Amino acid sequence: MDLRPAQRDESQTIVTPSQAGGHLSQLDSRFPGLSPEGPRPQGGNDTTLKGTKRRNSLCLPLAMLMAILFAASASATTLVRMSLDQLAEASTEIIRGHVVSQQTLWNPQHTRIYTYTTLALDQTYKGNPPSFPVVQQPGGTIGKVRVFVAGTVQFHAQASYMLFLERSGADASKFLLVGMMQGAYRIYRDETQEERLILPLGSLLRGTATSRAGSIITGQAVPVRQFQRDVSTSLSSPLTIPRGTAIPVAIKSAHYASVRRMDLKGRITFDLFPNSGLVIPAGSAVSGMAERIGSSWKISWTEVSIGGKQVLLSARSTEPAVAPLQGRVVVVNVR
């Protein structure tokens, strides 16, 4: 197994901000299967860069333009290192699979490049994935344009991986890696034929840092059986949102249950990391009940869905009753 990262052709590389649309991670490209070059695609075409030498001479200006477009579309982000518990909670699916194909394409607007890696499903630990899940990552190479996004994974043909996935909000048939490179663990057999998987960052927190059960998984690679047990423990652990957590919620629907009561449905507006053992992903569904008292709505939020698991919530917020509740963004304070 070649552990050396692939060499990059700097003359053709566009370095762009991370914009995977999922949970971001601290970045490190020192480990096998996670080359700083990003995915090496096998499909896609770029007809705009083919033809005469004069047209090829436009490659550098176009590359610069692409970098500007990517940079302009990316919002400011905080790169967060995630624990095993956080990865497990944020995932809608956790699987083991092996790579069968890869394709790189422009988006319909011809402004972004995405690489799509198809895997054959070998084992499911969480969720209900299809037999051939497709993982979408930003970046890749089409013709003479190479877009490198830090934190993406270079998948190897036929290689096996354990993946922490979430469904894309833009296309539910596609999956994103939770924590970007933190969500992909390449599997190989060592000299004793034992299956081991590679930790992308060289270590991984298990449990909560402040609890006695918390510990750190260390080493460049660990036995697959051990890691599977750790994942199973994380999935079976009860979820509790710490008191004092402030949760921003966009109210998506508000329907009258009676004259003075309304059923509310909302979505969390951005990723929250209340502690090292918990993540509440952006887009998580929140349920609540609003009661009209005088000139205000007193809202009790009772449940939040985290990675497909329903978690009881005890939180309150108050809103003036001068306009419809639907469409508002409120701050929910956990009691």
Phi and psi restraints in degrees (value plus and minus 20) as a CYANA .aco file:
   2 ASP   PHI     -99.9   -59.9
   2 ASP   PSI      98.3   138.3
   3 LEU   PHI    -117.1   -77.1
   3 LEU   PSI     -15.0    25.0
   4 ARG   PHI    -108.6   -68.6
   4 ARG   PSI     114.5   154.5
   5 PRO   PHI     -86.7   -46.7
   5 PRO   PSI     126.6   166.6
   6 ALA   PHI     -85.7   -45.7
   6 ALA   PSI     130.9   170.9
   7 GLN   PHI     -97.9   -57.9
   7 GLN   PSI     125.6   165.6
   8 ARG   PHI    -128.3   -88.3
   8 ARG   PSI     123.5   163.5
   9 ASP   PHI    -112.9   -72.9
   9 ASP   PSI      76.9   116.9
  10 GLU   PHI     -81.5   -41.5
  10 GLU   PSI     -46.7    -6.7
  11 SER   PHI     -88.9   -48.9
  11 SER   PSI     -36.1     3.9
  12 GLN   PHI    -139.4   -99.4
  12 GLN   PSI      -9.4    30.6
  13 THR   PHI    -120.7   -80.7
  13 THR   PSI     111.3   151.3
  14 ILE   PHI    -127.5   -87.5
  14 ILE   PSI      99.2   139.2
  15 VAL   PHI    -114.9   -74.9
  15 VAL   PSI     103.0   143.0
  16 THR   PHI    -147.4  -107.4
  16 THR   PSI     142.6   182.6
  17 PRO   PHI     -87.6   -47.6
  17 PRO   PSI     137.0   177.0
  18 SER   PHI     -89.1   -49.1
  18 SER   PSI     113.6   153.6
  19 GLN   PHI    -168.6  -128.6
  19 GLN   PSI      30.7    70.7
  20 ALA   PHI     -93.4   -53.4
  20 ALA   PSI     -37.2     2.8
  21 GLY   PHI      61.5   101.5
  21 GLY   PSI     -21.7    18.3
  22 GLY   PHI    -134.4   -94.4
  22 GLY   PSI    -169.5  -129.5
  23 HIS   PHI    -107.0   -67.0
  23 HIS   PSI     110.3   150.3
  24 LEU   PHI    -111.3   -71.3
  24 LEU   PSI     138.0   178.0
  25 SER   PHI    -152.1  -112.1
  25 SER   PSI     142.8   182.8
  26 GLN   PHI     -87.1   -47.1
  26 GLN   PSI     127.1   167.1
  27 LEU   PHI    -129.4   -89.4
  27 LEU   PSI     120.6   160.6
  28 ASP   PHI    -178.7  -138.7
  28 ASP   PSI     108.5   148.5
  29 SER   PHI    -137.6   -97.6
  29 SER   PSI       8.6    48.6
  30 ARG   PHI    -106.7   -66.7
  30 ARG   PSI     -23.5    16.5
  31 PHE   PHI    -129.8   -89.8
  31 PHE   PSI     132.2   172.2
  32 PRO   PHI     -84.0   -44.0
  32 PRO   PSI     125.9   165.9
  33 GLY   PHI      61.4   101.4
  33 GLY   PSI     -22.5    17.5
  34 LEU   PHI    -151.7  -111.7
  34 LEU   PSI      37.2    77.2
  35 SER   PHI     -83.7   -43.7
  35 SER   PSI     122.1   162.1
  36 PRO   PHI     -84.6   -44.6
  36 PRO   PSI     -28.5    11.5
  37 GLU   PHI     -99.1   -59.1
  37 GLU   PSI     -36.0     4.0
  38 GLY   PHI      61.7   101.7
  38 GLY   PSI    -192.1  -152.1
  39 PRO   PHI     -83.7   -43.7
  39 PRO   PSI     123.5   163.5
  40 ARG   PHI    -119.8   -79.8
  40 ARG   PSI      77.2   117.2
  41 PRO   PHI     -94.6   -54.6
  41 PRO   PSI     142.5   182.5
  42 GLN   PHI    -138.0   -98.0
  42 GLN   PSI     -31.6     8.4
  43 GLY   PHI    -144.8  -104.8
  43 GLY   PSI    -199.1  -159.1
  44 GLY   PHI      74.1   114.1
  44 GLY   PSI     135.9   175.9
  45 ASN   PHI    -160.6  -120.6
  45 ASN   PSI     136.5   176.5
  46 ASP   PHI    -152.9  -112.9
  46 ASP   PSI      71.9   111.9
  47 THR   PHI     -94.0   -54.0
  47 THR   PSI     -37.3     2.7
  48 THR   PHI     -92.0   -52.0
  48 THR   PSI     -36.5     3.5
  49 LEU   PHI    -127.9   -87.9
  49 LEU   PSI      -8.1    31.9
  50 LYS   PHI    -122.1   -82.1
  50 LYS   PSI     132.2   172.2
  51 GLY   PHI     110.0   150.0
  51 GLY   PSI    -156.9  -116.9
  52 THR   PHI     -95.7   -55.7
  52 THR   PSI     148.3   188.3
  53 LYS   PHI     -82.2   -42.2
  53 LYS   PSI     -54.3   -14.3
  54 ARG   PHI     -83.3   -43.3
  54 ARG   PSI     -61.6   -21.6
  55 ARG   PHI     -88.8   -48.8
  55 ARG   PSI     -57.3   -17.3
  56 ASN   PHI     -85.7   -45.7
  56 ASN   PSI     -47.1    -7.1
  57 SER   PHI     -88.1   -48.1
  57 SER   PSI     -32.6     7.4
  58 LEU   PHI    -102.2   -62.2
  58 LEU   PSI     -21.9    18.1
  59 CYS   PHI     -78.7   -38.7
  59 CYS   PSI     -66.6   -26.6
  60 LEU   PHI     -85.2   -45.2
  60 LEU   PSI     -68.7   -28.7
  61 PRO   PHI     -78.5   -38.5
  61 PRO   PSI     -59.1   -19.1
  62 LEU   PHI     -84.9   -44.9
  62 LEU   PSI     -60.4   -20.4
  63 ALA   PHI     -80.2   -40.2
  63 ALA   PSI     -62.9   -22.9
  64 MET   PHI     -83.7   -43.7
  64 MET   PSI     -61.2   -21.2
  65 LEU   PHI     -82.4   -42.4
  65 LEU   PSI     -62.7   -22.7
  66 MET   PHI     -80.1   -40.1
  66 MET   PSI     -62.7   -22.7
  67 ALA   PHI     -81.2   -41.2
  67 ALA   PSI     -60.4   -20.4
  68 ILE   PHI     -84.9   -44.9
  68 ILE   PSI     -63.0   -23.0
  69 LEU   PHI     -81.5   -41.5
  69 LEU   PSI     -63.9   -23.9
  70 PHE   PHI     -85.4   -45.4
  70 PHE   PSI     -63.4   -23.4
  71 ALA   PHI     -84.5   -44.5
  71 ALA   PSI     -59.4   -19.4
  72 ALA   PHI     -87.1   -47.1
  72 ALA   PSI     -51.2   -11.2
  73 SER   PHI    -105.5   -65.5
  73 SER   PSI     -33.1     6.9
  74 ALA   PHI    -109.1   -69.1
  74 ALA   PSI     114.4   154.4
  75 SER   PHI    -110.5   -70.5
  75 SER   PSI     143.5   183.5
  76 ALA   PHI     -85.4   -45.4
  76 ALA   PSI     115.7   155.7
  77 THR   PHI    -152.6  -112.6
  77 THR   PSI     135.7   175.7
  78 THR   PHI    -128.9   -88.9
  78 THR   PSI     102.9   142.9
  79 LEU   PHI    -103.2   -63.2
  79 LEU   PSI     100.7   140.7
  80 VAL   PHI    -138.5   -98.5
  80 VAL   PSI     109.4   149.4
  81 ARG   PHI    -101.5   -61.5
  81 ARG   PSI     109.5   149.5
  82 MET   PHI    -126.0   -86.0
  82 MET   PSI     127.4   167.4
  83 SER   PHI    -104.4   -64.4
  83 SER   PSI     150.2   190.2
  84 LEU   PHI     -82.2   -42.2
  84 LEU   PSI     -60.5   -20.5
  85 ASP   PHI     -81.1   -41.1
  85 ASP   PSI     -62.5   -22.5
  86 GLN   PHI     -85.5   -45.5
  86 GLN   PSI     -62.3   -22.3
  87 LEU   PHI     -80.6   -40.6
  87 LEU   PSI     -65.4   -25.4
  88 ALA   PHI     -84.9   -44.9
  88 ALA   PSI     -61.3   -21.3
  89 GLU   PHI     -89.0   -49.0
  89 GLU   PSI     -59.4   -19.4
  90 ALA   PHI     -96.0   -56.0
  90 ALA   PSI     -37.7     2.3
  91 SER   PHI     -98.5   -58.5
  91 SER   PSI     118.0   158.0
  92 THR   PHI    -107.1   -67.1
  92 THR   PSI     -46.6    -6.6
  93 GLU   PHI    -158.4  -118.4
  93 GLU   PSI     119.6   159.6
  94 ILE   PHI    -145.7  -105.7
  94 ILE   PSI     104.6   144.6
  95 ILE   PHI    -158.4  -118.4
  95 ILE   PSI     146.1   186.1
  96 ARG   PHI    -138.6   -98.6
  96 ARG   PSI     115.1   155.1
  97 GLY   PHI    -178.9  -138.9
  97 GLY   PSI     149.9   189.9
  98 HIS   PHI    -144.3  -104.3
  98 HIS   PSI     127.6   167.6
  99 VAL   PHI     -92.3   -52.3
  99 VAL   PSI     112.0   152.0
 100 VAL   PHI    -137.3   -97.3
 100 VAL   PSI     -45.6    -5.6
 101 SER   PHI    -183.6  -143.6
 101 SER   PSI     146.7   186.7
 102 GLN   PHI    -172.4  -132.4
 102 GLN   PSI     122.1   162.1
 103 GLN   PHI    -163.8  -123.8
 103 GLN   PSI     121.8   161.8
 104 THR   PHI    -139.8   -99.8
 104 THR   PSI     111.2   151.2
 105 LEU   PHI    -159.5  -119.5
 105 LEU   PSI     134.1   174.1
 106 TRP   PHI     -94.4   -54.4
 106 TRP   PSI     133.9   173.9
 107 ASN   PHI     -95.1   -55.1
 107 ASN   PSI     146.8   186.8
 108 PRO   PHI     -76.8   -36.8
 108 PRO   PSI     -49.8    -9.8
 109 GLN   PHI    -102.1   -62.1
 109 GLN   PSI     -25.2    14.8
 110 HIS   PHI      40.9    80.9
 110 HIS   PSI      15.8    55.8
 111 THR   PHI    -136.3   -96.3
 111 THR   PSI     -36.1     3.9
 112 ARG   PHI    -157.0  -117.0
 112 ARG   PSI     133.1   173.1
 113 ILE   PHI    -133.6   -93.6
 113 ILE   PSI     115.0   155.0
 114 TYR   PHI    -149.2  -109.2
 114 TYR   PSI     125.2   165.2
 115 THR   PHI    -129.8   -89.8
 115 THR   PSI     111.5   151.5
 116 TYR   PHI    -135.7   -95.7
 116 TYR   PSI      98.3   138.3
 117 THR   PHI    -130.3   -90.3
 117 THR   PSI     102.4   142.4
 118 THR   PHI    -119.0   -79.0
 118 THR   PSI     111.6   151.6
 119 LEU   PHI    -139.2   -99.2
 119 LEU   PSI     130.8   170.8
 120 ALA   PHI    -109.8   -69.8
 120 ALA   PSI     108.7   148.7
 121 LEU   PHI     -92.4   -52.4
 121 LEU   PSI     106.0   146.0
 122 ASP   PHI    -127.1   -87.1
 122 ASP   PSI     -52.9   -12.9
 123 GLN   PHI    -179.6  -139.6
 123 GLN   PSI     123.7   163.7
 124 THR   PHI    -136.8   -96.8
 124 THR   PSI     109.7   149.7
 125 TYR   PHI    -126.3   -86.3
 125 TYR   PSI     -45.8    -5.8
 126 LYS   PHI    -175.7  -135.7
 126 LYS   PSI     122.8   162.8
 127 GLY   PHI      67.1   107.1
 127 GLY   PSI    -187.3  -147.3
 128 ASN   PHI    -153.9  -113.9
 128 ASN   PSI      50.7    90.7
 129 PRO   PHI     -95.9   -55.9
 129 PRO   PSI     138.6   178.6
 130 PRO   PHI     -93.6   -53.6
 130 PRO   PSI     151.4   191.4
 131 SER   PHI     -87.1   -47.1
 131 SER   PSI     -47.0    -7.0
 132 PHE   PHI    -153.0  -113.0
 132 PHE   PSI      57.5    97.5
 133 PRO   PHI     -85.9   -45.9
 133 PRO   PSI     124.9   164.9
 134 VAL   PHI    -132.3   -92.3
 134 VAL   PSI     101.8   141.8
 135 VAL   PHI    -118.3   -78.3
 135 VAL   PSI     104.4   144.4
 136 GLN   PHI    -120.0   -80.0
 136 GLN   PSI     112.9   152.9
 137 GLN   PHI    -153.9  -113.9
 137 GLN   PSI     125.8   165.8
 138 PRO   PHI     -94.0   -54.0
 138 PRO   PSI     126.1   166.1
 139 GLY   PHI      78.4   118.4
 139 GLY   PSI     155.5   195.5
 140 GLY   PHI     115.2   155.2
 140 GLY   PSI    -190.9  -150.9
 141 THR   PHI    -146.7  -106.7
 141 THR   PSI     108.9   148.9
 142 ILE   PHI    -152.1  -112.1
 142 ILE   PSI      97.4   137.4
 143 GLY   PHI      40.0    80.0
 143 GLY   PSI    -143.8  -103.8
 144 LYS   PHI    -118.2   -78.2
 144 LYS   PSI     -13.8    26.2
 145 VAL   PHI    -122.3   -82.3
 145 VAL   PSI     100.2   140.2
 146 ARG   PHI    -139.3   -99.3
 146 ARG   PSI     103.0   143.0
 147 VAL   PHI    -131.1   -91.1
 147 VAL   PSI      96.5   136.5
 148 PHE   PHI    -124.8   -84.8
 148 PHE   PSI     104.9   144.9
 149 VAL   PHI    -136.0   -96.0
 149 VAL   PSI      96.7   136.7
 150 ALA   PHI     -78.7   -38.7
 150 ALA   PSI     116.4   156.4
 151 GLY   PHI      76.6   116.6
 151 GLY   PSI     -25.3    14.7
 152 THR   PHI    -101.3   -61.3
 152 THR   PSI     145.3   185.3
 153 VAL   PHI    -129.0   -89.0
 153 VAL   PSI     115.4   155.4
 154 GLN   PHI    -110.9   -70.9
 154 GLN   PSI      81.6   121.6
 155 PHE   PHI     -97.6   -57.6
 155 PHE   PSI     121.2   161.2
 156 HIS   PHI    -123.1   -83.1
 156 HIS   PSI     118.7   158.7
 157 ALA   PHI     -76.6   -36.6
 157 ALA   PSI     112.1   152.1
 158 GLN   PHI      48.1    88.1
 158 GLN   PSI     -23.5    16.5
 159 ALA   PHI     -91.8   -51.8
 159 ALA   PSI     130.4   170.4
 160 SER   PHI    -116.9   -76.9
 160 SER   PSI     125.1   165.1
 161 TYR   PHI    -160.8  -120.8
 161 TYR   PSI     130.9   170.9
 162 MET   PHI    -123.7   -83.7
 162 MET   PSI     106.4   146.4
 163 LEU   PHI    -145.6  -105.6
 163 LEU   PSI     118.9   158.9
 164 PHE   PHI    -124.1   -84.1
 164 PHE   PSI      95.1   135.1
 165 LEU   PHI    -143.1  -103.1
 165 LEU   PSI     134.2   174.2
 166 GLU   PHI    -154.2  -114.2
 166 GLU   PSI     125.3   165.3
 167 ARG   PHI     -91.2   -51.2
 167 ARG   PSI     120.7   160.7
 168 SER   PHI     -87.0   -47.0
 168 SER   PSI     115.2   155.2
 169 GLY   PHI     -89.4   -49.4
 169 GLY   PSI     -47.2    -7.2
 170 ALA   PHI    -102.1   -62.1
 170 ALA   PSI     -49.3    -9.3
 171 ASP   PHI    -170.9  -130.9
 171 ASP   PSI      83.5   123.5
 172 ALA   PHI     -85.6   -45.6
 172 ALA   PSI     -32.2     7.8
 173 SER   PHI    -101.8   -61.8
 173 SER   PSI     -29.5    10.5
 174 LYS   PHI    -129.5   -89.5
 174 LYS   PSI     136.5   176.5
 175 PHE   PHI    -141.6  -101.6
 175 PHE   PSI     129.5   169.5
 176 LEU   PHI    -133.0   -93.0
 176 LEU   PSI     130.3   170.3
 177 LEU   PHI     -98.7   -58.7
 177 LEU   PSI     106.3   146.3
 178 VAL   PHI     -89.6   -49.6
 178 VAL   PSI     109.0   149.0
 179 GLY   PHI      51.3    91.3
 179 GLY   PSI      -2.4    37.6
 180 MET   PHI      33.4    73.4
 180 MET   PSI    -139.9   -99.9
 181 MET   PHI     -82.4   -42.4
 181 MET   PSI     -42.6    -2.6
 182 GLN   PHI     -87.5   -47.5
 182 GLN   PSI     -37.8     2.2
 183 GLY   PHI    -112.1   -72.1
 183 GLY   PSI     -13.3    26.7
 184 ALA   PHI    -147.0  -107.0
 184 ALA   PSI     104.7   144.7
 185 TYR   PHI    -145.3  -105.3
 185 TYR   PSI      86.1   126.1
 186 ARG   PHI     -93.2   -53.2
 186 ARG   PSI     116.9   156.9
 187 ILE   PHI    -127.9   -87.9
 187 ILE   PSI     117.4   157.4
 188 TYR   PHI    -166.9  -126.9
 188 TYR   PSI     150.4   190.4
 189 ARG   PHI    -126.3   -86.3
 189 ARG   PSI     112.8   152.8
 190 ASP   PHI    -103.4   -63.4
 190 ASP   PSI    -191.2  -151.2
 191 GLU   PHI     -85.6   -45.6
 191 GLU   PSI     -37.8     2.2
 192 THR   PHI    -115.3   -75.3
 192 THR   PSI     -15.6    24.4
 193 GLN   PHI      52.0    92.0
 193 GLN   PSI      -5.4    34.6
 194 GLU   PHI    -100.8   -60.8
 194 GLU   PSI     117.9   157.9
 195 GLU   PHI     -96.2   -56.2
 195 GLU   PSI     111.8   151.8
 196 ARG   PHI    -153.9  -113.9
 196 ARG   PSI     136.0   176.0
 197 LEU   PHI    -145.4  -105.4
 197 LEU   PSI     132.0   172.0
 198 ILE   PHI    -113.5   -73.5
 198 ILE   PSI     106.6   146.6
 199 LEU   PHI     -99.7   -59.7
 199 LEU   PSI      97.3   137.3
 200 PRO   PHI     -76.5   -36.5
 200 PRO   PSI     -55.9   -15.9
 201 LEU   PHI    -126.9   -86.9
 201 LEU   PSI     -13.0    27.0
 202 GLY   PHI      65.2   105.2
 202 GLY   PSI     -33.4     6.6
 203 SER   PHI    -179.6  -139.6
 203 SER   PSI     142.0   182.0
 204 LEU   PHI    -173.6  -133.6
 204 LEU   PSI     106.3   146.3
 205 LEU   PHI     -93.8   -53.8
 205 LEU   PSI     114.0   154.0
 206 ARG   PHI    -139.3   -99.3
 206 ARG   PSI     106.7   146.7
 207 GLY   PHI      63.6   103.6
 207 GLY   PSI    -184.8  -144.8
 208 THR   PHI    -122.4   -82.4
 208 THR   PSI     114.7   154.7
 209 ALA   PHI     -78.2   -38.2
 209 ALA   PSI     -51.5   -11.5
 210 THR   PHI    -108.9   -68.9
 210 THR   PSI     -25.0    15.0
 211 SER   PHI    -119.9   -79.9
 211 SER   PSI     138.9   178.9
 212 ARG   PHI     -87.1   -47.1
 212 ARG   PSI     -45.6    -5.6
 213 ALA   PHI     -96.9   -56.9
 213 ALA   PSI     -32.3     7.7
 214 GLY   PHI     -89.6   -49.6
 214 GLY   PSI     120.7   160.7
 215 SER   PHI    -175.1  -135.1
 215 SER   PSI     151.1   191.1
 216 ILE   PHI    -138.6   -98.6
 216 ILE   PSI     106.3   146.3
 217 ILE   PHI    -103.6   -63.6
 217 ILE   PSI     102.9   142.9
 218 THR   PHI    -143.0  -103.0
 218 THR   PSI     145.3   185.3
 219 GLY   PHI      89.4   129.4
 219 GLY   PSI     130.7   170.7
 220 GLN   PHI     -86.2   -46.2
 220 GLN   PSI     -50.0   -10.0
 221 ALA   PHI    -165.0  -125.0
 221 ALA   PSI     128.4   168.4
 222 VAL   PHI    -152.9  -112.9
 222 VAL   PSI     136.9   176.9
 223 PRO   PHI     -80.9   -40.9
 223 PRO   PSI     119.0   159.0
 224 VAL   PHI     -81.1   -41.1
 224 VAL   PSI     -61.1   -21.1
 225 ARG   PHI     -80.1   -40.1
 225 ARG   PSI     -62.1   -22.1
 226 GLN   PHI     -83.0   -43.0
 226 GLN   PSI     -63.9   -23.9
 227 PHE   PHI     -86.4   -46.4
 227 PHE   PSI     -58.4   -18.4
 228 GLN   PHI     -82.1   -42.1
 228 GLN   PSI     -60.0   -20.0
 229 ARG   PHI     -84.4   -44.4
 229 ARG   PSI     -61.4   -21.4
 230 ASP   PHI     -83.2   -43.2
 230 ASP   PSI     -60.9   -20.9
 231 VAL   PHI     -84.9   -44.9
 231 VAL   PSI     -63.0   -23.0
 232 SER   PHI     -80.5   -40.5
 232 SER   PSI     -60.5   -20.5
 233 THR   PHI     -83.9   -43.9
 233 THR   PSI     -62.6   -22.6
 234 SER   PHI     -82.8   -42.8
 234 SER   PSI     -61.4   -21.4
 235 LEU   PHI     -88.6   -48.6
 235 LEU   PSI     -49.0    -9.0
 236 SER   PHI    -109.0   -69.0
 236 SER   PSI     -29.3    10.7
 237 SER   PHI     -92.8   -52.8
 237 SER   PSI     117.2   157.2
 238 PRO   PHI     -87.2   -47.2
 238 PRO   PSI     125.6   165.6
 239 LEU   PHI    -120.1   -80.1
 239 LEU   PSI     111.6   151.6
 240 THR   PHI    -154.4  -114.4
 240 THR   PSI     106.5   146.5
 241 ILE   PHI    -107.2   -67.2
 241 ILE   PSI     103.4   143.4
 242 PRO   PHI     -80.3   -40.3
 242 PRO   PSI     125.4   165.4
 243 ARG   PHI     -80.9   -40.9
 243 ARG   PSI     118.5   158.5
 244 GLY   PHI      74.8   114.8
 244 GLY   PSI     -28.6    11.4
 245 THR   PHI     -85.3   -45.3
 245 THR   PSI     109.3   149.3
 246 ALA   PHI    -118.8   -78.8
 246 ALA   PSI     101.8   141.8
 247 ILE   PHI    -136.3   -96.3
 247 ILE   PSI      98.1   138.1
 248 PRO   PHI    -100.8   -60.8
 248 PRO   PSI     105.9   145.9
 249 VAL   PHI    -146.5  -106.5
 249 VAL   PSI     109.3   149.3
 250 ALA   PHI    -113.9   -73.9
 250 ALA   PSI      99.9   139.9
 251 ILE   PHI     -96.9   -56.9
 251 ILE   PSI      95.8   135.8
 252 LYS   PHI    -113.4   -73.4
 252 LYS   PSI     -49.9    -9.9
 253 SER   PHI    -168.9  -128.9
 253 SER   PSI     128.0   168.0
 254 ALA   PHI    -165.2  -125.2
 254 ALA   PSI      93.4   133.4
 255 HIS   PHI    -145.0  -105.0
 255 HIS   PSI     115.2   155.2
 256 TYR   PHI     -86.3   -46.3
 256 TYR   PSI     108.6   148.6
 257 ALA   PHI    -117.5   -77.5
 257 ALA   PSI     -45.4    -5.4
 258 SER   PHI    -178.3  -138.3
 258 SER   PSI    -192.4  -152.4
 259 VAL   PHI     -79.5   -39.5
 259 VAL   PSI     -59.5   -19.5
 260 ARG   PHI    -136.3   -96.3
 260 ARG   PSI      -8.4    31.6
 261 ARG   PHI    -147.6  -107.6
 261 ARG   PSI     125.8   165.8
 262 MET   PHI    -154.3  -114.3
 262 MET   PSI     121.2   161.2
 263 ASP   PHI    -108.4   -68.4
 263 ASP   PSI     111.0   151.0
 264 LEU   PHI    -136.6   -96.6
 264 LEU   PSI     123.0   163.0
 265 LYS   PHI    -148.4  -108.4
 265 LYS   PSI     115.0   155.0
 266 GLY   PHI    -162.4  -122.4
 266 GLY   PSI     155.9   195.9
 267 ARG   PHI    -152.3  -112.3
 267 ARG   PSI     117.5   157.5
 268 ILE   PHI     -89.5   -49.5
 268 ILE   PSI     115.5   155.5
 269 THR   PHI    -105.9   -65.9
 269 THR   PSI     -42.4    -2.4
 270 PHE   PHI    -174.2  -134.2
 270 PHE   PSI     143.8   183.8
 271 ASP   PHI     -80.8   -40.8
 271 ASP   PSI     116.6   156.6
 272 LEU   PHI    -141.3  -101.3
 272 LEU   PSI     120.9   160.9
 273 PHE   PHI    -146.7  -106.7
 273 PHE   PSI      58.0    98.0
 274 PRO   PHI     -79.3   -39.3
 274 PRO   PSI     -54.9   -14.9
 275 ASN   PHI    -176.5  -136.5
 275 ASN   PSI     159.8   199.8
 276 SER   PHI     -91.7   -51.7
 276 SER   PSI     -28.8    11.2
 277 GLY   PHI    -127.0   -87.0
 277 GLY   PSI     -13.2    26.8
 278 LEU   PHI    -166.0  -126.0
 278 LEU   PSI     118.6   158.6
 279 VAL   PHI    -154.2  -114.2
 279 VAL   PSI     118.4   158.4
 280 ILE   PHI    -134.3   -94.3
 280 ILE   PSI      84.2   124.2
 281 PRO   PHI     -88.1   -48.1
 281 PRO   PSI     129.1   169.1
 282 ALA   PHI     -77.2   -37.2
 282 ALA   PSI     120.4   160.4
 283 GLY   PHI      71.1   111.1
 283 GLY   PSI     -26.7    13.3
 284 SER   PHI     -80.3   -40.3
 284 SER   PSI     116.8   156.8
 285 ALA   PHI     -99.3   -59.3
 285 ALA   PSI     118.5   158.5
 286 VAL   PHI    -146.8  -106.8
 286 VAL   PSI     118.9   158.9
 287 SER   PHI    -138.3   -98.3
 287 SER   PSI     128.0   168.0
 288 GLY   PHI    -182.2  -142.2
 288 GLY   PSI     157.6   197.6
 289 MET   PHI    -151.4  -111.4
 289 MET   PSI     112.0   152.0
 290 ALA   PHI    -129.2   -89.2
 290 ALA   PSI     116.2   156.2
 291 GLU   PHI    -142.0  -102.0
 291 GLU   PSI     109.6   149.6
 292 ARG   PHI     -99.6   -59.6
 292 ARG   PSI      96.6   136.6
 293 ILE   PHI    -147.2  -107.2
 293 ILE   PSI      89.6   129.6
 294 GLY   PHI      43.0    83.0
 294 GLY   PSI    -144.2  -104.2
 295 SER   PHI    -120.8   -80.8
 295 SER   PSI      -1.8    38.2
 296 SER   PHI    -152.9  -112.9
 296 SER   PSI     136.9   176.9
 297 TRP   PHI    -121.2   -81.2
 297 TRP   PSI     100.9   140.9
 298 LYS   PHI    -116.0   -76.0
 298 LYS   PSI      95.5   135.5
 299 ILE   PHI    -127.9   -87.9
 299 ILE   PSI     108.4   148.4
 300 SER   PHI    -129.3   -89.3
 300 SER   PSI      98.9   138.9
 301 TRP   PHI    -117.0   -77.0
 301 TRP   PSI     107.4   147.4
 302 THR   PHI    -136.1   -96.1
 302 THR   PSI     -38.5     1.5
 303 GLU   PHI    -176.3  -136.3
 303 GLU   PSI     124.0   164.0
 304 VAL   PHI    -155.5  -115.5
 304 VAL   PSI     121.0   161.0
 305 SER   PHI    -118.4   -78.4
 305 SER   PSI      98.4   138.4
 306 ILE   PHI    -137.6   -97.6
 306 ILE   PSI      90.3   130.3
 307 GLY   PHI      37.3    77.3
 307 GLY   PSI      14.2    54.2
 308 GLY   PHI      67.7   107.7
 308 GLY   PSI     -25.0    15.0
 309 LYS   PHI    -121.6   -81.6
 309 LYS   PSI     109.6   149.6
 310 GLN   PHI    -101.7   -61.7
 310 GLN   PSI     104.1   144.1
 311 VAL   PHI    -138.9   -98.9
 311 VAL   PSI     107.6   147.6
 312 LEU   PHI     -86.2   -46.2
 312 LEU   PSI     123.3   163.3
 313 LEU   PHI    -153.1  -113.1
 313 LEU   PSI     116.8   156.8
 314 SER   PHI    -142.2  -102.2
 314 SER   PSI      77.7   117.7
 315 ALA   PHI    -166.7  -126.7
 315 ALA   PSI     134.6   174.6
 316 ARG   PHI    -153.6  -113.6
 316 ARG   PSI     131.2   171.2
 317 SER   PHI    -173.4  -133.4
 317 SER   PSI     138.5   178.5
 318 THR   PHI    -149.0  -109.0
 318 THR   PSI     114.7   154.7
 319 GLU   PHI    -152.4  -112.4
 319 GLU   PSI     122.1   162.1
 320 PRO   PHI     -86.7   -46.7
 320 PRO   PSI     124.0   164.0
 321 ALA   PHI    -114.3   -74.3
 321 ALA   PSI      29.6    69.6
 322 VAL   PHI    -127.2   -87.2
 322 VAL   PSI     -26.5    13.5
 323 ALA   PHI    -175.6  -135.6
 323 ALA   PSI     143.9   183.9
 324 PRO   PHI     -77.8   -37.8
 324 PRO   PSI     124.9   164.9
 325 LEU   PHI     -94.0   -54.0
 325 LEU   PSI     -54.5   -14.5
 326 GLN   PHI     -79.2   -39.2
 326 GLN   PSI     110.9   150.9
 327 GLY   PHI      79.2   119.2
 327 GLY   PSI     -33.9     6.1
 328 ARG   PHI     -98.7   -58.7
 328 ARG   PSI     133.3   173.3
 329 VAL   PHI    -130.8   -90.8
 329 VAL   PSI     100.4   140.4
 330 VAL   PHI    -140.9  -100.9
 330 VAL   PSI     139.5   179.5
 331 VAL   PHI    -124.5   -84.5
 331 VAL   PSI     100.9   140.9
 332 VAL   PHI    -119.4   -79.4
 332 VAL   PSI     105.2   145.2
 333 ASN   PHI    -124.6   -84.6
 333 ASN   PSI      98.5   138.5
 334 VAL   PHI     -95.4   -55.4
 334 VAL   PSI     113.2   153.2
